[in-house]
Amino acid sequence: MNRNQEPLKMSGRGKTGGKARAKAKSRSSRAGLQFPVGRVHRLLRKGNYAERIGGGAPVYLAAVLEYLSAEILELAGNAARDNKKSRIVPRHLQLAVRNDEELNKLLGGVTIAQGGAPGK
C-alpha cells in the first residue's frame, strides 16, 4: 500500500458477517401513535399510582390521550373556521367542548383559561 491508497476498512463483524443491531424504534412508532409512550410510562412510574406498571398501560393511555386531543382539536378547528379565523384560540376550545354533549360531560368541572362565558 503506497501513500495514495487508503487502508481497507474492517467492519469488526468477522467473516461470518453477524447481524448488525436493528435501528432503535420508539414504542410510540410501534403503536402508530404521535403521543410519547415512553414519557407516559415514566410519568406513571413517578406518579406513584401503583407499585408496578404493565407494558401495555402507557400505550393504552397515550392512545386515549391522543384520541381525545385530536377530537377536541378537530372541533376547535371547526369553531375557528366558523368564526372565520385561521388560528385556534382558547375561546374556540371552549366552544368546541361546551357544544359537544360527551366532551361537556367529561370536562364539566374544567375551566378553560381565556375561554369566555360558556353560554355565549
Secondary structure, 3 states (H helix, E strand, C coil): CCCCCCCCCCCCCCCCCCCCCCCCCCHHHHHCCCCCHHHHHHHHHHCCCCCCCCCCHHHHHHHHHHHHHHHHHHHHHHHHHHCCCCCCCHHHHHHHHHCCHHHHHHCCCCCCCCCCCCCC
